[in-house]
Amino acid sequence: MCHFGGRMRCDRTMTQNSRTITLGDAPLSRADVVAVARDDASILISPDALARVAESRAVIETLADDTRPHYGVSTGFGALAKVQIPVEKRQQLQRSLIRSHAAGTGAEVEREVVRALMLLRLQTLTTGRTGVRPVVVETYAAILNAGITPVVHEYGSLGCSGDLSPLAHCALTLMGEGNVRVGTAADEDPHAPTIPAAEALAAAGIEPLVLAEKEGLALINGTDGMLGMLCLALHDLDGLFAVADIAAAASIEALTGTDAVFQPELHALRPHPGQAASAANMAAVLADSRLVQRPKEGEFSRVQDAYSLRCAPQVHGAARDTAGHADRIAAVELASAVDNPVVLPDGRVESNGNFHGAPVAYVLDFLAIAVADLASISERRTDRFLDVARNHGLPPFLAADAGLDSGLMIAQYTAAGIVSELKRLAAPASVDSIPSSAMQEDHVSMGWAAARKLRRSIDGLARVLSIELLTSTRALDFRAAEGAGTPAPATAAIHALFRTEIPAPDTDTFLSPTIDAAHGFVSSGAVLDAAESALGRNFG
């Protein structure tokens, strides 16, 4: 899975565990989510938030004593909402709710995803709109701060009534039930055995909770899993969009194309902000190149490059603007309190449908489309390098001894296979709906599924871009051998980076480790760091 830039880029501003995120005073930011999910930032609950939580809990306790039924307080759930539960059985009601809803199956979900969804559920609890006791908020925060990560499974959420099953697995941990992993991100070992939650809580000095009225619903009725994965995806895409611009410029240079199409006045004619940003990035990379074709008086130069080169700002920019839309949706969600029922500021307790995941699911699907197309245009640039009819003087397949060697022929196959998979993953999950709960929950968002496939898509994009950069850096060696001209500082820096682990073209060797090394340079943030250092500017 691609974690673009990972901790290396985060470490520019903070070291692991050095940052504290205060909940309850203001909405979380995307950066806050990443800091807790990936870098184990600690959590503090503001005193004002705890006061709000106590006030709303008093409202719930008043309703618990009422002879009239109140959903989630003194009734069953979903299609069983008409069943009133006697006082002596309400703790069992909460336990039964969590145990029955912790119904996930399949592969274990990544630690960072679980931590993100827990943080976001905790954020909603601190709004004072859910009716839980302060001890629930404090215990949830203590579990996160102790590095205790519940085991959550791949399958189980329909993305309506929120991410019920994933959040129920987390709620089990508060009760001292289920299985968990313990440790920081640096300690993460997916092959290590899990331990019982009760054992982990005891070791951390955390008392398991006995849930009271309404608290079970408050712990599971949220879109936190899909939102957490959206925040992580947008963080990764911030870096990968910049790498895509760098990779496209590097390909244009090594194919001796033209940078004339990146002039700002051309993009002002179609003023999409993402397009302008991508064009500016590509122009900056190529500014001092001696390989690109530039018009000279009295000489004929290349008039137009192929679409995969010439239209890169338009395609990359559209992906950037799609992410911009998704970011706006994420910002609204990060400022939201999602639960059902909710305690309103005036003391009313009202049922609602805010747990429906449609707003998040749509943009997750939209991003998967953009990611697939970004990878597709990258693969087309890679393919041009390998075809003597289109690569402007480079050897077939960039082989050191064409015929005896195959060069990067099969690296392109790998990229093509990934792109084909990304096209399948671009099919939207959010257009599907399977009714549940005896037709009470008759339209669901499938937002969790949309988020899961987007994570796979982003990983594929990083690998396709890595193969493009592997190809362009290899092509630069052949250009140097023919004395074609010096590359731009940014592409020269990336070429030097690649040569620290990847040898110059020679007889064919085991190619898979070479591709993995290139991917490591992309996913670690090293490619972007090298380009930014060479140019003395950050990529927007």
NUBA-274872 format. One record per residue (C-alpha): residue number from 1; residue in three letters; x negated, z, y. Coordinates in pm, 1 decimal, decimal comma. Layout:
BEGIN
(NUM Ala (X Z Y));
...
//
This chain:
BEGIN
(1 Met (0,0 0,0 0,0));
(2 Cys (-130,6 -91,0 343,8));
(3 His (-179,6 198,9 582,8));
(4 Phe (-320,2 -7,4 864,0));
(5 Gly (-599,5 162,0 1044,8));
(6 Gly (-531,1 471,2 833,7));
(7 Arg (-701,1 784,6 953,7));
(8 Met (-995,0 603,0 1100,8));
(9 Arg (-794,6 475,1 1394,7));
(10 Cys (-603,6 801,5 1430,3));
(11 Asp (-934,4 987,6 1445,8));
(12 Arg (-1010,7 824,3 1781,4));
(13 Thr (-780,3 1080,0 1941,7));
(14 Met (-751,8 1364,6 1694,4));
(15 Thr (-906,6 1510,6 1386,0));
(16 Gln (-706,8 1603,0 1081,4));
(17 Asn (-499,7 1922,4 1128,5));
(18 Ser (-610,2 1953,8 1493,3));
(19 Arg (-277,5 1854,1 1643,6));
(20 Thr (42,4 2056,9 1661,6));
(21 Ile (383,5 1891,8 1697,1));
(22 Thr (645,4 2109,8 1866,2));
(23 Leu (1001,0 2044,2 1750,9));
(24 Gly (1312,9 2116,7 1947,5));
(25 Asp (1209,2 2051,1 2307,3));
(26 Ala (1208,4 1668,7 2306,4));
(27 Pro (1264,6 1380,3 2065,1));
(28 Leu (983,2 1295,2 1828,8));
(29 Ser (775,9 984,1 1889,6));
(30 Arg (655,1 734,4 1632,3));
(31 Ala (307,1 874,2 1681,4));
(32 Asp (435,5 1222,6 1599,1));
(33 Val (582,1 1097,5 1272,8));
(34 Val (254,8 929,3 1176,1));
(35 Ala (54,6 1239,2 1270,1));
(36 Val (257,4 1466,3 1042,4));
(37 Ala (309,6 1215,0 762,7));
(38 Arg (-47,1 1086,0 732,2));
(39 Asp (-272,1 1328,8 915,1));
(40 Asp (-115,2 1664,7 830,2));
(41 Ala (-52,4 1767,2 1190,2));
(42 Ser (102,2 2112,8 1194,8));
(43 Ile (454,5 2189,3 1312,8));
(44 Leu (582,2 2451,7 1555,0));
(45 Ile (951,0 2522,6 1625,6));
(46 Ser (1027,4 2596,7 1989,0));
(47 Pro (1203,8 2926,5 2073,3));
(48 Asp (1481,0 2734,8 2253,3));
(49 Ala (1547,2 2534,9 1937,8));
(50 Leu (1578,3 2848,7 1725,8));
(51 Ala (1820,8 2990,5 1981,6));
(52 Arg (2036,8 2676,1 1960,7));
(53 Val (2029,4 2693,3 1582,9));
(54 Ala (2147,6 3054,9 1589,8));
(55 Glu (2431,7 2969,5 1827,9));
(56 Ser (2564,9 2688,4 1610,3));
(57 Arg (2531,5 2903,3 1299,0));
(58 Ala (2763,4 3157,9 1457,3));
(59 Val (3026,3 2885,5 1487,5));
(60 Ile (2996,3 2800,0 1117,1));
(61 Glu (3022,1 3163,1 1013,8));
(62 Thr (3344,5 3195,3 1212,0));
(63 Leu (3487,3 2894,7 1027,7));
(64 Ala (3372,3 3033,7 694,4));
(65 Asp (3605,9 3329,5 750,4));
(66 Asp (3897,9 3102,7 844,4));
(67 Thr (4181,8 3066,3 594,9));
(68 Arg (4211,8 2697,7 681,6));
(69 Pro (3982,3 2454,6 492,4));
(70 His (3684,9 2308,7 680,9));
(71 Tyr (3487,3 2021,9 531,1));
(72 Gly (3144,4 2118,7 409,9));
(73 Val (3205,4 2484,1 491,9));
(74 Ser (3484,8 2584,5 257,4));
(75 Thr (3562,0 2260,4 71,7));
(76 Gly (3404,7 2026,1 -179,3));
(77 Phe (3231,9 1705,3 -76,3));
(78 Gly (3300,7 1334,0 -62,3));
(79 Ala (3604,7 1249,1 -272,0));
(80 Leu (3639,1 1623,4 -348,9));
(81 Ala (3682,5 1717,7 16,8));
(82 Lys (4042,1 1833,8 -45,9));
(83 Val (3930,3 2103,7 -288,8));
(84 Gln (3905,9 2443,5 -116,5));
(85 Ile (3631,2 2670,4 -248,0));
(86 Pro (3678,5 3052,3 -256,5));
(87 Val (3423,7 3264,5 -68,4));
(88 Glu (3262,0 3408,5 -379,0));
(89 Lys (3174,4 3063,2 -509,6));
(90 Arg (3032,0 2905,8 -193,7));
(91 Gln (2668,3 2981,7 -263,1));
(92 Gln (2715,8 2816,9 -600,0));
(93 Leu (2880,1 2524,1 -416,6));
(94 Gln (2563,2 2472,2 -214,0));
(95 Arg (2336,8 2499,6 -519,4));
(96 Ser (2554,2 2259,4 -713,9));
(97 Leu (2554,0 2011,4 -427,2));
(98 Ile (2174,0 2000,3 -408,5));
(99 Arg (2116,2 1997,2 -782,6));
(100 Ser (2370,1 1722,7 -849,1));
(101 His (2249,7 1505,6 -561,8));
(102 Ala (1884,3 1531,0 -664,4));
(103 Ala (1946,2 1238,3 -897,7));
(104 Gly (1647,4 1015,7 -823,0));
(105 Thr (1465,2 820,9 -1087,6));
(106 Gly (1176,7 578,5 -1112,5));
(107 Ala (832,3 586,7 -958,0));
(108 Glu (727,1 873,7 -734,0));
(109 Val (754,3 801,6 -363,2));
(110 Glu (437,5 822,6 -153,1));
(111 Arg (342,6 1155,2 2,2));
(112 Glu (350,2 1015,2 356,4));
(113 Val (708,0 893,6 311,1));
(114 Val (825,4 1231,9 185,7));
(115 Arg (654,7 1412,1 472,4));
(116 Ala (804,6 1170,9 725,2));
(117 Leu (1158,2 1215,8 595,3));
(118 Met (1116,2 1595,2 584,7));
(119 Leu (989,1 1601,7 942,3));
(120 Leu (1283,5 1395,3 1061,9));
(121 Arg (1534,7 1613,0 878,2));
(122 Leu (1371,5 1917,2 1035,4));
(123 Gln (1398,3 1753,6 1377,2));
(124 Thr (1774,5 1717,0 1331,7));
(125 Leu (1804,2 2077,0 1213,7));
(126 Thr (1633,6 2194,4 1536,0));
(127 Thr (1895,6 2021,7 1753,1));
(128 Gly (2143,2 2299,0 1677,9));
(129 Arg (2405,4 2047,5 1575,5));
(130 Thr (2396,5 2113,7 1199,3));
(131 Gly (2502,6 2477,7 1168,8));
(132 Val (2218,0 2604,6 950,1));
(133 Arg (2059,5 2948,4 988,3));
(134 Pro (1726,6 2979,1 1170,6));
(135 Val (1562,9 3082,7 842,4));
(136 Val (1636,4 2738,4 700,4));
(137 Val (1450,5 2572,3 988,1));
(138 Glu (1158,4 2812,8 961,3));
(139 Thr (1130,7 2771,4 584,5));
(140 Tyr (1140,1 2392,4 607,2));
(141 Ala (859,5 2398,3 864,5));
(142 Ala (656,4 2642,4 655,0));
(143 Ile (676,7 2412,3 351,9));
(144 Leu (549,3 2117,2 552,2));
(145 Asn (270,3 2323,0 708,4));
(146 Ala (164,9 2449,0 365,5));
(147 Gly (113,9 2093,0 242,2));
(148 Ile (386,5 2127,5 -19,8));
(149 Thr (535,9 1785,3 -95,8));
(150 Pro (848,7 1758,5 -310,5));
(151 Val (855,9 1492,4 -580,4));
(152 Val (1096,7 1220,8 -463,8));
(153 His (1176,3 911,7 -666,9));
(154 Glu (1202,8 541,4 -585,5));
(155 Tyr (1569,0 497,4 -678,1));
(156 Gly (1867,7 705,1 -575,5));
(157 Ser (1962,1 635,8 -213,7));
(158 Leu (2233,7 393,9 -103,6));
(159 Gly (2155,8 458,3 263,8));
(160 Cys (2498,7 599,6 343,2));
(161 Ser (2586,2 962,6 379,1));
(162 Gly (2221,3 921,4 458,3));
(163 Asp (1936,3 927,4 208,7));
(164 Leu (2122,8 1181,1 -2,4));
(165 Ser (1916,8 1182,0 -319,7));
(166 Pro (1567,2 1182,8 -160,9));
(167 Leu (1666,6 1460,0 78,0));
(168 Ala (1827,2 1657,9 -205,5));
(169 His (1495,5 1654,9 -393,2));
(170 Cys (1338,7 1805,6 -80,4));
(171 Ala (1616,5 2063,3 -50,2));
(172 Leu (1551,4 2167,6 -409,5));
(173 Thr (1207,0 2280,3 -298,4));
(174 Leu (1356,6 2514,2 -38,2));
(175 Met (1555,4 2671,1 -323,2));
(176 Gly (1239,9 2709,2 -533,1));
(177 Glu (1350,2 2442,7 -779,0));
(178 Gly (1215,7 2104,8 -886,2));
(179 Asn (855,6 1988,4 -883,3));
(180 Val (607,2 1942,1 -600,2));
(181 Arg (252,1 1848,1 -516,2));
(182 Val (29,3 2067,6 -302,0));
(183 Gly (-260,9 1969,4 -79,0));
(184 Thr (-356,9 1762,1 222,3));
(185 Ala (-365,1 1385,6 249,2));
(186 Ala (-737,1 1398,4 174,0));
(187 Asp (-660,5 1574,9 -154,7));
(188 Glu (-392,4 1327,3 -259,7));
(189 Asp (-422,0 1228,3 -625,8));
(190 Pro (-122,2 1042,0 -769,2));
(191 His (-249,1 1112,6 -1120,7));
(192 Ala (-268,0 1490,0 -1079,4));
(193 Pro (7,1 1688,7 -1252,8));
(194 Thr (291,3 1826,2 -1044,3));
(195 Ile (370,1 2196,9 -1033,4));
(196 Pro (701,4 2388,3 -1015,2));
(197 Ala (825,8 2443,3 -661,3));
(198 Ala (869,6 2816,5 -724,8));
(199 Glu (500,7 2845,0 -810,4));
(200 Ala (393,8 2654,6 -497,5));
(201 Leu (618,5 2861,1 -269,2));
(202 Ala (491,3 3185,6 -416,2));
(203 Ala (129,0 3079,7 -366,6));
(204 Ala (205,1 2998,3 -1,6));
(205 Gly (396,2 3322,3 56,2));
(206 Ile (723,9 3139,2 122,8));
(207 Glu (1049,9 3298,9 7,9));
(208 Pro (1293,6 3055,0 -162,8));
(209 Leu (1627,7 3017,7 11,9));
(210 Val (1977,2 3094,1 -112,5));
(211 Leu (2180,8 2839,9 80,6));
(212 Ala (2490,5 2948,0 271,3));
(213 Glu (2797,6 2754,4 384,2));
(214 Lys (2735,6 2409,4 529,6));
(215 Glu (2358,7 2423,2 471,7));
(216 Gly (2353,0 2197,5 167,4));
(217 Leu (2517,2 1914,6 359,8));
(218 Ala (2289,7 1970,0 658,9));
(219 Leu (1983,4 1929,6 438,1));
(220 Ile (2085,7 1595,0 286,1));
(221 Asn (2312,4 1409,9 530,4));
(222 Gly (2052,9 1206,6 719,9));
(223 Thr (1893,7 864,2 748,7));
(224 Asp (1551,3 1025,9 756,6));
(225 Gly (1386,8 839,7 469,0));
(226 Met (1460,1 494,0 599,9));
(227 Leu (1375,1 598,8 957,0));
(228 Gly (1048,7 756,7 846,1));
(229 Met (948,4 439,4 665,7));
(230 Leu (1046,2 233,5 971,8));
(231 Cys (818,0 445,0 1192,0));
(232 Leu (527,1 409,6 949,5));
(233 Ala (589,2 34,5 917,2));
(234 Leu (590,7 -17,0 1293,8));
(235 His (264,7 175,1 1322,6));
(236 Asp (102,6 -46,4 1060,1));
(237 Leu (241,2 -362,4 1215,0));
(238 Asp (96,9 -273,1 1555,6));
(239 Gly (-246,1 -319,0 1399,3));
(240 Leu (-162,3 -610,0 1172,3));
(241 Phe (-17,9 -816,1 1458,0));
(242 Ala (-350,9 -783,7 1637,1));
(243 Val (-538,9 -876,3 1319,1));
(244 Ala (-312,2 -1178,4 1275,0));
(245 Asp (-401,5 -1298,0 1625,7));
(246 Ile (-771,7 -1244,8 1555,7));
(247 Ala (-747,4 -1420,5 1219,1));
(248 Ala (-567,3 -1719,9 1370,0));
(249 Ala (-827,5 -1751,4 1646,0));
(250 Ala (-1108,9 -1721,8 1391,7));
(251 Ser (-952,9 -1999,6 1185,7));
(252 Ile (-911,8 -2223,6 1488,2));
(253 Glu (-1277,0 -2170,6 1572,1));
(254 Ala (-1414,1 -2230,5 1222,8));
(255 Leu (-1195,8 -2541,8 1191,8));
(256 Thr (-1335,7 -2657,1 1529,2));
(257 Gly (-988,3 -2669,1 1680,4));
(258 Thr (-892,0 -2641,0 2045,8));
(259 Asp (-805,0 -2335,8 2252,3));
(260 Ala (-636,2 -2537,2 2527,3));
(261 Val (-290,1 -2444,1 2396,1));
(262 Phe (-345,2 -2077,2 2479,6));
(263 Gln (-349,1 -2122,6 2856,4));
(264 Pro (-115,3 -1862,4 3013,0));
(265 Glu (64,6 -2119,3 3227,7));
(266 Leu (185,8 -2293,4 2911,7));
(267 His (335,9 -1974,5 2776,1));
(268 Ala (491,7 -1888,2 3109,7));
(269 Leu (721,8 -2187,1 3047,4));
(270 Arg (873,5 -1999,3 2752,9));
(271 Pro (830,2 -1640,2 2860,6));
(272 His (875,9 -1442,5 2541,9));
(273 Pro (658,2 -1131,8 2585,5));
(274 Gly (527,5 -1133,2 2229,0));
(275 Gln (423,9 -1495,9 2254,1));
(276 Ala (234,8 -1433,3 2576,1));
(277 Ala (56,8 -1133,0 2423,4));
(278 Ser (-49,8 -1325,6 2114,0));
(279 Ala (-168,9 -1624,6 2317,2));
(280 Ala (-372,0 -1394,6 2542,8));
(281 Asn (-532,4 -1231,1 2240,4));
(282 Met (-628,7 -1565,6 2088,5));
(283 Ala (-762,8 -1695,9 2417,6));
(284 Ala (-975,1 -1382,3 2458,6));
(285 Val (-1123,9 -1416,9 2110,0));
(286 Leu (-1214,9 -1782,5 2167,6));
(287 Ala (-1326,6 -1762,1 2532,6));
(288 Asp (-1701,3 -1784,0 2464,5));
(289 Ser (-1695,4 -1991,8 2147,2));
(290 Arg (-1922,3 -2295,4 2119,8));
(291 Leu (-1734,2 -2425,8 1817,9));
(292 Val (-1390,3 -2494,8 1963,1));
(293 Gln (-1310,2 -2836,9 2107,1));
(294 Arg (-1276,3 -2844,1 2483,4));
(295 Pro (-1202,2 -3153,3 2694,5));
(296 Lys (-1508,8 -3308,4 2854,3));
(297 Glu (-1500,3 -3589,5 3105,6));
(298 Gly (-1575,8 -3923,9 2944,2));
(299 Glu (-1553,7 -3785,8 2590,1));
(300 Phe (-1274,4 -3794,9 2335,9));
(301 Ser (-1180,6 -3458,5 2193,3));
(302 Arg (-911,2 -3343,2 1954,4));
(303 Val (-573,7 -3364,8 2123,6));
(304 Gln (-362,0 -3148,8 1895,4));
(305 Asp (-415,3 -2910,9 1605,8));
(306 Ala (-172,4 -2861,6 1319,9));
(307 Tyr (125,9 -2634,6 1374,3));
(308 Ser (-27,7 -2342,6 1183,2));
(309 Leu (-300,3 -2336,6 1450,8));
(310 Arg (-126,7 -2465,1 1761,2));
(311 Cys (198,9 -2271,0 1715,0));
(312 Ala (40,7 -1941,8 1609,1));
(313 Pro (135,4 -1761,6 1935,5));
(314 Gln (496,7 -1868,7 1896,0));
(315 Val (521,9 -1740,6 1538,3));
(316 His (311,6 -1428,3 1589,3));
(317 Gly (493,1 -1358,1 1915,4));
(318 Ala (833,8 -1381,0 1750,5));
(319 Ala (718,7 -1122,2 1496,2));
(320 Arg (596,3 -899,0 1779,2));
(321 Asp (928,7 -924,1 1960,5));
(322 Thr (1116,6 -848,8 1640,0));
(323 Ala (910,9 -532,4 1606,2));
(324 Gly (987,0 -453,6 1970,1));
(325 His (1358,2 -462,8 1891,1));
(326 Ala (1303,3 -244,2 1584,4));
(327 Asp (1102,9 -1,1 1796,2));
(328 Arg (1394,6 37,5 2035,8));
(329 Ile (1625,6 116,5 1744,1));
(330 Ala (1373,0 367,3 1609,8));
(331 Ala (1353,1 537,9 1950,6));
(332 Val (1730,3 588,5 1956,4));
(333 Glu (1726,4 722,4 1601,5));
(334 Leu (1440,4 958,7 1681,8));
(335 Ala (1653,8 1105,6 1960,8));
(336 Ser (1958,6 1143,4 1734,8));
(337 Ala (2113,6 1430,6 1539,5));
(338 Val (2249,4 1286,0 1216,8));
(339 Asp (2471,2 1509,2 1002,4));
(340 Asn (2832,0 1541,5 887,9));
(341 Pro (3011,1 1744,0 1002,4));
(342 Val (2833,2 1835,1 1325,4));
(343 Val (2864,2 2128,7 1560,4));
(344 Leu (2926,9 1987,6 1908,1));
(345 Pro (2794,7 2163,1 2221,4));
(346 Asp (3145,0 2289,9 2301,0));
(347 Gly (3172,4 2458,4 1961,5));
(348 Arg (3393,6 2204,9 1787,9));
(349 Val (3296,0 2107,7 1433,6));
(350 Glu (3377,7 1741,0 1375,2));
(351 Ser (3339,4 1493,8 1091,3));
(352 Asn (3176,9 1162,1 1180,7));
(353 Gly (3007,0 854,0 1037,2));
(354 Asn (2668,4 877,6 1207,1));
(355 Phe (2497,6 905,5 867,9));
(356 His (2557,6 534,8 800,9));
(357 Gly (2220,9 358,8 786,1));
(358 Ala (2324,3 16,9 920,5));
(359 Pro (2126,5 29,3 1250,3));
(360 Val (1803,8 110,3 1068,6));
(361 Ala (1871,4 -108,7 765,8));
(362 Tyr (1923,3 -421,3 976,4));
(363 Val (1590,2 -395,4 1155,6));
(364 Leu (1405,4 -310,2 835,1));
(365 Asp (1536,6 -634,5 689,7));
(366 Phe (1460,2 -826,0 1008,5));
(367 Leu (1101,0 -703,5 996,2));
(368 Ala (1065,4 -818,5 636,0));
(369 Ile (1160,1 -1170,0 748,6));
(370 Ala (903,5 -1162,7 1028,1));
(371 Val (633,1 -1028,2 797,4));
(372 Ala (698,2 -1301,1 541,5));
(373 Asp (667,8 -1572,9 804,6));
(374 Leu (351,4 -1423,6 951,7));
(375 Ala (193,0 -1427,6 607,0));
(376 Ser (320,2 -1779,0 544,6));
(377 Ile (153,2 -1928,2 852,3));
(378 Ser (-168,3 -1739,0 769,4));
(379 Glu (-177,2 -1887,1 419,6));
(380 Arg (-133,8 -2237,5 565,6));
(381 Arg (-441,6 -2183,3 781,0));
(382 Thr (-638,1 -2065,6 478,0));
(383 Asp (-535,1 -2375,1 285,3));
(384 Arg (-663,7 -2608,6 558,2));
(385 Phe (-1017,2 -2476,0 512,3));
(386 Leu (-1023,9 -2582,0 148,1));
(387 Asp (-910,2 -2943,2 183,3));
(388 Val (-1181,4 -3192,8 287,6));
(389 Ala (-912,6 -3413,5 438,8));
(390 Arg (-826,6 -3141,9 689,3));
(391 Asn (-1123,6 -2906,8 728,4));
(392 His (-1337,3 -3123,9 957,7));
(393 Gly (-1658,7 -3151,5 762,4));
(394 Leu (-1659,5 -2840,8 546,7));
(395 Pro (-1728,9 -2866,9 171,6));
(396 Pro (-1440,1 -2876,9 -76,6));
(397 Phe (-1289,8 -2529,9 -127,3));
(398 Leu (-1584,5 -2391,8 70,7));
(399 Ala (-1785,4 -2404,4 -250,7));
(400 Ala (-2164,0 -2372,5 -229,5));
(401 Asp (-2195,6 -2643,0 -496,3));
(402 Ala (-1859,9 -2819,3 -514,5));
(403 Gly (-1775,0 -2925,2 -866,7));
(404 Leu (-2003,4 -2673,7 -1028,6));
(405 Asp (-1837,4 -2400,9 -818,8));
(406 Ser (-1472,1 -2352,2 -722,2));
(407 Gly (-1541,2 -2154,9 -404,0));
(408 Leu (-1225,6 -1999,7 -262,0));
(409 Met (-980,3 -2224,0 -446,0));
(410 Ile (-814,7 -1937,9 -630,9));
(411 Ala (-822,8 -1704,2 -332,2));
(412 Gln (-573,1 -1944,3 -177,9));
(413 Tyr (-366,7 -1924,6 -497,0));
(414 Thr (-361,2 -1547,4 -454,8));
(415 Ala (-243,7 -1577,8 -95,2));
(416 Ala (20,3 -1830,4 -195,7));
(417 Gly (147,0 -1601,5 -471,5));
(418 Ile (177,2 -1312,6 -227,9));
(419 Val (359,4 -1528,2 26,5));
(420 Ser (606,1 -1639,9 -239,3));
(421 Glu (673,4 -1276,4 -323,3));
(422 Leu (719,0 -1191,4 45,3));
(423 Lys (979,7 -1463,6 77,0));
(424 Arg (1176,8 -1299,0 -202,6));
(425 Leu (1136,4 -959,7 -37,2));
(426 Ala (1271,9 -1109,3 287,6));
(427 Ala (1617,2 -1139,1 128,1));
(428 Pro (1812,4 -869,7 314,3));
(429 Ala (1917,1 -552,6 135,4));
(430 Ser (2160,9 -455,4 410,5));
(431 Val (2410,4 -732,1 327,0));
(432 Asp (2480,0 -564,0 -5,9));
(433 Ser (2715,0 -274,2 -66,0));
(434 Ile (2836,6 -107,2 -385,0));
(435 Pro (3117,7 145,4 -335,4));
(436 Ser (3065,6 502,2 -457,0));
(437 Ser (3231,1 844,4 -471,0));
(438 Ala (3565,6 718,5 -603,2));
(439 Met (3588,4 462,8 -318,0));
(440 Gln (3553,6 731,6 -50,0));
(441 Glu (3211,0 594,3 34,2));
(442 Asp (3318,5 232,5 5,5));
(443 His (3060,5 67,3 229,7));
(444 Val (2692,0 159,1 222,1));
(445 Ser (2382,5 29,6 404,0));
(446 Met (2114,0 1,6 133,7));
(447 Gly (1869,4 97,5 411,0));
(448 Trp (1642,0 290,7 174,7));
(449 Ala (1598,7 -23,6 -37,0));
(450 Ala (1529,1 -227,1 278,1));
(451 Ala (1256,3 20,1 373,4));
(452 Arg (1099,2 23,1 28,4));
(453 Lys (1064,8 -354,0 15,2));
(454 Leu (929,7 -367,3 371,1));
(455 Arg (645,3 -137,2 268,5));
(456 Arg (554,3 -378,6 -9,5));
(457 Ser (580,4 -670,0 234,5));
(458 Ile (341,8 -511,8 484,0));
(459 Asp (88,5 -452,4 208,8));
(460 Gly (115,6 -821,1 113,6));
(461 Leu (68,4 -934,2 473,8));
(462 Ala (-252,2 -731,9 504,7));
(463 Arg (-390,0 -897,1 190,9));
(464 Val (-299,6 -1249,3 304,6));
(465 Leu (-466,4 -1192,2 642,2));
(466 Ser (-770,4 -1055,0 460,1));
(467 Ile (-800,7 -1375,0 260,0));
(468 Glu (-773,5 -1582,6 579,2));
(469 Leu (-1057,2 -1384,2 737,6));
(470 Leu (-1262,0 -1409,2 419,8));
(471 Thr (-1216,3 -1785,9 441,0));
(472 Ser (-1300,3 -1824,9 809,9));
(473 Thr (-1611,8 -1606,4 787,5));
(474 Arg (-1731,4 -1813,5 491,6));
(475 Ala (-1668,0 -2130,8 689,6));
(476 Leu (-1884,7 -1998,9 975,3));
(477 Asp (-2184,1 -1994,9 740,0));
(478 Phe (-2139,6 -2364,8 672,8));
(479 Arg (-2095,4 -2435,5 1045,2));
(480 Ala (-2418,2 -2247,5 1115,3));
(481 Ala (-2599,5 -2450,6 849,4));
(482 Glu (-2493,5 -2775,8 1013,4));
(483 Gly (-2588,3 -2651,2 1362,3));
(484 Ala (-2236,1 -2694,1 1493,5));
(485 Gly (-2260,4 -2421,0 1759,5));
(486 Thr (-2243,5 -2047,3 1800,6));
(487 Pro (-1923,9 -1853,2 1733,2));
(488 Ala (-1751,1 -1630,1 1984,6));
(489 Pro (-1868,3 -1267,4 2009,3));
(490 Ala (-1557,5 -1127,5 1839,5));
(491 Thr (-1570,2 -1364,8 1543,5));
(492 Ala (-1945,2 -1317,2 1516,0));
(493 Ala (-1889,0 -940,4 1498,3));
(494 Ile (-1630,0 -982,0 1223,2));
(495 His (-1862,8 -1218,0 1036,5));
(496 Ala (-2138,0 -955,2 1056,3));
(497 Leu (-1895,4 -689,2 935,2));
(498 Phe (-1797,6 -896,6 633,2));
(499 Arg (-2161,7 -964,0 547,4));
(500 Thr (-2225,1 -590,4 512,1));
(501 Glu (-2038,9 -604,9 179,5));
(502 Ile (-1964,5 -970,4 112,0));
(503 Pro (-2261,3 -1206,6 59,7));
(504 Ala (-2293,4 -1547,3 223,5));
(505 Pro (-2175,5 -1849,8 21,1));
(506 Asp (-2371,8 -1893,3 -299,8));
(507 Thr (-2288,8 -1971,0 -657,6));
(508 Asp (-1949,4 -1837,7 -764,0));
(509 Thr (-1924,9 -1467,1 -842,7));
(510 Phe (-1645,5 -1230,4 -945,9));
(511 Leu (-1398,1 -1296,1 -663,5));
(512 Ser (-1151,4 -1009,1 -694,5));
(513 Pro (-1390,0 -741,3 -557,2));
(514 Thr (-1471,0 -972,5 -267,5));
(515 Ile (-1102,7 -1001,4 -178,2));
(516 Asp (-1065,2 -624,4 -209,7));
(517 Ala (-1359,9 -572,0 24,8));
(518 Ala (-1201,7 -803,2 282,7));
(519 His (-874,3 -613,9 247,5));
(520 Gly (-1059,8 -288,2 300,5));
(521 Phe (-1199,2 -417,2 629,4));
(522 Val (-846,6 -504,9 745,5));
(523 Ser (-657,9 -198,4 621,8));
(524 Ser (-919,8 48,7 747,7));
(525 Gly (-902,9 -91,7 1100,7));
(526 Ala (-1264,5 -210,8 1085,8));
(527 Val (-1176,5 -571,0 1172,4));
(528 Leu (-982,4 -468,8 1481,6));
(529 Asp (-1252,5 -222,6 1584,6));
(530 Ala (-1520,7 -490,5 1552,7));
(531 Ala (-1325,9 -739,8 1763,9));
(532 Glu (-1234,3 -486,3 2031,1));
(533 Ser (-1591,3 -358,9 2055,3));
(534 Ala (-1728,5 -711,0 2091,3));
(535 Leu (-1481,8 -802,0 2364,4));
(536 Gly (-1464,2 -467,4 2541,8));
(537 Arg (-1084,8 -478,3 2539,6));
(538 Asn (-795,0 -351,0 2332,7));
(539 Phe (-556,7 -592,0 2170,5));
(540 Gly (-196,0 -559,2 2282,1));
//
